[in-house]
Amino acid sequence: MDVRLEREALNGYLDDVFPQIRGRVRAIDVAPGVVRAEYLAAEGDLRPGGTVSGPAMFMLADCAFYMVVLSALGREALAVTTNCSINFLRKPAPGRLEAEARILKLGKTLCVGDVLIRSAGVAGPVAQASLTYSIPPRRSDMG
């Protein structure tokens, strides 16, 4: 599997097509079939007890997987989540979270993979997600 969007190109493309995450979720490393992304959980992402909320971790998992799909496909903004299952494993510390998204299978219409989320100062992953994305037909495939 080739890398079609390197880190800087991927971050720039996301800034253009997905401005809602600008400055919040960034790719920090891109390799074939793998993207590491970071997210700085802000005050609004915390739930009672001072832990990062489930919705914030879900957003990170989904965004990180979107990044790895884009890194493999290239500029394909309309790839969308069709399924996501997330397991919350440990209490994350407030602050920086890091996600590693991996493609397990890339087909013509679906991409399947997983994401591990880690939190600084916490031993082991804090969450694990399994995701499936739908890949729209390429214009050249439509006749």
C-alpha positions in Angstrom: 0.0 0.0 0.0 1.4 3.3 -1.1 1.2 6.6 0.7 -0.6 9.1 -1.5 -0.8 11.9 0.9 2.3 12.6 3.1 1.9 14.3 6.5 2.1 18.0 5.5 -0.1 17.5 2.4 -2.6 15.5 4.5 -2.8 18.1 7.2 -3.2 20.9 4.6 -5.9 19.0 2.8 -7.8 18.4 6.1 -7.6 22.1 6.9 -9.3 22.7 3.5 -12.1 20.0 3.5 -12.6 19.5 7.3 -12.0 22.9 9.0 -14.0 21.8 12.1 -10.8 20.0 13.3 -8.3 22.6 12.2 -5.8 23.0 15.0 -7.3 20.2 17.0 -6.3 16.9 15.4 -3.1 16.7 13.4 -1.2 13.9 11.7 2.2 13.6 13.2 3.5 10.6 11.2 2.4 8.9 8.0 3.6 5.5 6.8 2.0 2.9 4.4 -1.3 1.9 6.0 -0.6 3.7 9.3 -1.1 7.3 10.6 -0.2 8.6 14.1 -2.3 11.6 15.1 -2.4 13.9 18.1 -5.1 15.7 19.9 -4.9 18.2 22.7 -8.0 17.7 24.9 -9.2 21.0 26.1 -11.3 22.0 29.1 -14.5 21.4 27.1 -13.4 17.8 26.3 -13.3 16.8 30.0 -16.1 15.1 31.9 -16.7 15.1 35.7 -13.7 13.5 37.4 -11.2 15.2 35.2 -11.0 12.6 32.5 -11.3 13.0 28.7 -14.8 12.3 27.6 -15.9 9.4 25.4 -17.2 11.6 22.6 -13.8 13.4 22.4 -11.9 10.0 22.2 -14.5 8.8 19.6 -13.8 12.0 17.5 -10.1 11.4 17.7 -10.5 7.7 16.6 -12.8 8.7 13.7 -10.5 11.5 12.5 -7.4 9.4 12.8 -8.9 6.7 10.7 -10.2 9.2 8.2 -6.5 10.4 7.9 -5.2 6.9 7.3 -7.8 6.3 4.6 -6.9 9.6 2.9 -3.2 8.8 3.1 -3.9 5.6 1.2 -6.5 6.9 -1.3 -5.4 10.4 -1.9 -7.8 13.4 -2.0 -11.1 11.6 -1.4 -13.1 13.8 0.9 -16.3 11.8 0.6 -15.0 8.6 2.2 -17.3 8.2 5.2 -17.6 6.2 8.4 -20.1 3.3 8.0 -19.3 1.6 11.3 -17.3 2.3 14.5 -17.1 0.3 17.7 -15.0 1.7 20.5 -13.8 0.2 23.8 -12.8 2.5 26.6 -10.0 0.8 28.4 -8.4 3.1 30.9 -9.0 6.6 32.3 -7.0 9.1 30.1 -5.2 12.0 31.6 -6.3 15.5 30.5 -4.1 16.9 27.8 -2.4 15.3 24.8 -3.8 12.1 23.3 -2.1 10.2 20.6 -3.9 7.8 18.2 -2.4 5.2 15.9 -4.7 4.3 13.0 -4.1 1.2 10.9 -5.7 -0.1 7.8 -6.3 -3.9 8.0 -8.0 -4.3 4.6 -8.4 -1.8 1.8 -10.9 -2.9 -0.8 -12.7 -1.1 -3.7 -15.7 -0.1 -1.7 -14.8 -0.6 2.0 -11.8 0.1 4.2 -11.5 -1.7 7.5 -9.1 -0.9 10.3 -8.5 0.0 13.9 -7.2 2.8 16.1 -5.4 2.7 19.5 -5.5 5.8 21.6 -2.8 6.5 24.2 -2.6 9.2 26.9 0.6 10.6 28.3 1.4 9.1 31.6 -1.0 6.2 31.3 0.4 2.7 30.9 -1.3 1.0 27.9 -3.9 2.2 25.5 -6.9 4.2 26.9 -9.2 3.2 24.0 -9.4 0.9 21.0 -11.7 1.4 18.1 -12.6 -0.8 15.1 -13.8 1.2 12.0 -15.2 0.6 8.5 -15.3 3.4 5.9 -17.2 3.4 2.7 -15.1 4.5 -0.3 -17.1 6.3 -3.0 -16.7 5.1 -6.6 -14.0 7.0 -8.5 -15.2 9.0 -11.4 -13.3 6.8 -13.8 -15.2 3.7 -12.3 -18.6 5.3 -13.1 -18.3 4.8 -16.8 
